[in-house]
Amino acid sequence: MNVRKPVDYGVMYGELTAILAQNLPQMDEVYAIGKAISQRPERGAAVAAAEFLQANFPDHAGFSPRNVRRMRDFYKAYENDQRLLQLAMKIGWTLNVVIMEAELTKDVRRWYLEQARVQQWSKTGLMEKLASAAHPEKHSTRKQIPVILRKRLLMIASGGAQG
């Protein structure tokens, strides 16, 4: 029988409270929350954090378990790459989620991060660019983005489904 042992998340909850008390810019807050969760070895840390944030900060949106897991993934994606982190911090959370979930190579990711900022792409615009493999190098994202994801991106970008 698989019985979970009780876990004391008190330190993490304190860190999360301190992060939100700072009123950081959105991406700094996302990165800090992701870091606080990543430091926990337990599988349920992101869900526990989401539940804590929703209960204690009801005036803040965006703390679903799925979104908090994305914050953890954002931290992990950029913790060892300051150059990409600096680019990611210059665009909004929604665009970062789209780029993260596209599973791009480092170079292609860098290009989309740069272009999303310079071109001021909307979520739909970015999804259209990803779906059409707008990256100019000979190793286009068309090979990297699975066909099913490319079709879904095109469908969402054309208004065929909610994103």
Buried (B, 14 or more C-beta within 10 A) or exposed (E): EEEEEEBEBEEBBEBBEEBBEEEBEEBEBBBBBBBBBBEBEBEEBBBBBBBBBBEEBEEEEBBEBEBBBBBBBBBBBBEEBEEBBEBBBBBBBEBBBBBBEBEBEEEBBBBBBEBBBEEEBBBBBBBBBBBBBBBEEEEBBBEBBEEEBBEBBBBBBEEEEEB
